[in-house]
Amino acid sequence: MSVNPLMIKSDPENRNMRIETIVIVPRHIDDSSTGGSCQFILPHRGYLSGDSRIVIPATCISDAYQYAPTAGVYSLISQATMRVGDVVVSQVDAGSQLYAMRENLSHLEKRENIEHVLHGTSNSYETCSGGRRTGSKASKEVFGGQMRLVGSDGYKALEPDTAQKGRNGARPCLVEAQVAQEYRLSGFYKDTATEAGTPEFTIELSTLFPGFFGQRLQLPLQLINHDDEVSIELVWSDNSGWGSNERAVLCGSLAEDADRKSAIAVAWRDLYSNLGAKQAPAGFGVGLSDVVVSPTNIANRLGVTGSGSGLRIMYDTTATNEPTQGAPGGVPKNIRVLDGGKGYAEGEWLQVLRPGAATPPVAGDILGLCIASGVSPLTTINSKFSVTVGGANYVSGPATLVSLTNPDCSISVQITANAGAITAVDTSGANVAYDASRIAQFLGCPGWSEFQVTSNAGNGAARVAYNRDAKNMTTANTAGVFTLGSICELSGAATTGLCRVIGVTGGGAPNQLDLLDGQDFSGAGPFNIRMQSANGVTCDVSQAVTVAGFVSPPSVGLGVDLALYDTIASPTTGKINIVTSAVRLATDLIFYEDGRAERDAKEMMTSGINMIYTEFRNVKTTLTQEEPTAYGVANEAEHVRLIGFSNEVLRSLLMQHYPTGTQNDADFENYGLSKLNPLLLKYCSRDSLAEDGISLQLVLNSVPRFPSPINFNPHFYCELADVFGSPFYIPHGVYNGATSCKQRDNQPTTAASQQPGFSQPESSSVATLQYQLNERKSGMSNQSFMGINQKYLRGMGKYMGIDLKKMTGNFKGNGVVIGSQAVEIDLNYKSTRNPYYSGQGELNIYGECERIFQLVKGKVFVTSSTM
């Protein structure tokens, strides 16, 4: 290739050097569930480069525990110290939170392609469409113009997701971020023949000590007195239980099946009297919405009582003019899971008593439920349903199997009718194509759930039973006529050997039974049974054989909710554990060959080497404020704090405000658990959901920094960018919480609202209330990140900063000289009805203070630049 002599450029880089990279192992290192520490001793050779990296591999006790996407490997560092002898050159407390904050200075492409690989963060964003998180796969991506985290292995459509609860009642159809295996933590360190071990993520010294190496300084190791050890010391973060753990989030989609013990869906369970009469719940209150209760465990027909705990459901009730399958007002409907709890098993029975129920309960006092069983997505469910009431005026063709649990759980079916009565219900046929995603919609309690069948032509009276154990029977000695769908029992042994009649001969003999009590009529017989509702109707049954094509309802698995965080691994067991034998420091030592080392040695022996740098000092304070109990209310609380920094040259302040304390609002999920962000842990900063809901004033040397407190989001953002001299690359929906909520009024209908676009996901006419997060208008979607709803990103990137520098550049006195009076912060915050944006929070502050590094005759001294 020819060279154009007119295009020759000078190369400003100093190439008169050589670089040696040596690997240093720790002098000591330990790690436990409560943390640990590590110390590296550096050689007195060359100049230490800030590009040196500490390699920190870690394994997870279960694949479900992974780094928070905004923190990655940084979350392992609680404190970092660089020390020469007894002199602390630089120290960063709460380091992981500072490093996670500064991660947003990298542009998105770098975060996606470089930071993700080196640091294990997943902190880049892309556009997307959020979904309704219902059983309908057509609604999984319908809210355009939103954003989401980038998944290094793309996004996968889950139709449905069997690990997460839906917003309504069914298992939800959604799309979920997939992180490539090579960038996810693994349970083992070394590669096997078939699987890669855990990744080795690194942290640069320039990231650990941004005030020193970030100024492009180098530590002249070879000039330091050899009697003074040069060390880098790390203190590891907490690795214990939820609320304290600083390393791991719980990724439900990665949990093993055996660990999935949360109830993500419940099903309506029909109740019957001892005489076989159905007992529908009633009197639960007319026209109620969002009633929250905790179901109790009861014994099923096999005598098994579940041991799960923590399940909370939410339901509405019917109005007087809203009959459901013939029921009057006050019947629970739209039953959905709010908190999945822990320790549940599929099929376990539950019940809810109506307010004011008798003791013992009587007919109508009980809402029967069970931990929902579903239908395998691999096979059709044609043999699962038996017609118990044929109805009238039906025509063969498409129909709907109506769920009492929730309309979201109804499914399309193919019916066969004869003389207007339904004779068969299938999930595929001439008019209905089988779709495996219907598992998301169908919820049932095998043997104890009946469903209404509706179609354009039918009278709505048809009913089908969801079979538990369907058998063909040989019958004899029949007395009377057995009714299809009736409950039978063993003659002379009331309430035992229960079964449902799902087929009868022309003479009224039961030739098909669904066995409900776990009994087996295939052995020696005959067994005499009777109808519970008419004891005189009896027959002998024997030789039970499974109905052709019938397969017992398969388990579709339970899910994972936050309550399992300390169940999959106990609170005293570390979730993400550092591989202490593999931690090392890859040290870049620079040896200058242009005379710099000699010049520096001469300067050190005469006037001394002086370098200006900064150190980030950390201050934390708890903010306590009222939690509103209704939407449309924004309670403002003022917090005045003296944060120190006397006699310092202060260049900037950085602040984050993240939720802490206990989630005590029963109408929101994760009730009774720590209010730490389930997706981001403490690596976030919450905004108020009220417009201009944060105002800030800073008082320096008794003089306010601003003419009036700043409360405008763009002003906050510009101040933050000025601190770094660089934009903060963060989506608007993460930085600003108020834009995800209606602000102008508290009207419940869109027609009456000044902001009609803020409507409910299922209805354009029903509005969300003032300060209530809105699925349609939120800047961040509700898609999943390895099993965690990304709604926890909304308004959780409101980092604040105040630039106090006189100008750009690193020179002495480039900041505000603070006298003997401590710096005062006056922060006003408006709390709204959402526990993650109200109540107790932690204000975490970093003050960037000037320091002078002096190296005189081999000895290191560090002073404040005011001295």
Secondary structure, 3 states (H helix, E strand, C coil): CCCCHHHCCCCCCCCCEEEEEEEECCCEEEEECCEEEEEEEECCCCEECCCCEEEEEEEECCCCEEECCCCHHHHHEEEEEEEECCEEEEEEECHHHHHHHHHHHCCHHHHHHHHHHHHCCCCCEEEEEECCCCCCHHHCCCEEEEEEECCCCCEEEECCCCCCCCCCCCCCCEEEECCCHHHCCCCCCCCCCCCCCCCEEEEEHHHHCCCCHHHCCCEEHHHCCCCCCEEEEEEECCCCCCCCCCCEEECHHHCCHHHCCECCCEEECCCECCCCCECCCCCCCCCCCCEEECCEEEECCCCCECCCEEEEEEEEECCCCCCECCECCCCEEEEEEEEEEECCCCCCEEEEECCCCCCCCCCCCEEEEEECECCCCCCCCHHHEEEEECCCCCCCEEEEEECCCCHHHCEEEEEEEECCEEEEEECCCCCCCCCHHHHHCCCECCCCCEEEEECCCCCCCCEEEECCCEEEEEEEEEECCCCCCCEEEECCCCCCCCEEEEEECCCCCEEEEEECCCCCCCCCCCEEEEECCCCCCEEEEEEEEECCCCCCCCCCCCECCHHHHHHHCCCCCCCEEECHHHCEEEEEEEEECCCHHHHHHHHHHCCCEEEEEEEEEEEEEEECCCCCCCCCCCEEEEEEEECCCCCCEEEEEEEEEEECCECCCCCCCCCCCECCECCCECCCECCCCCCCCEEEEEEECCEECCCCCECCHHHHHHHHHHHHCCCCCCCHHHHCCHHHEECCCCCCECCCCCCCCCECCCCCCEECCECCECCCCCCECCCEECCEEHHHHCCCECCEEEECCCCCCCCCCCCEECCCCCCEEEEEEEECCCHHHCCCEEEEEEEEEEEEEEEECCEEEEEECCC
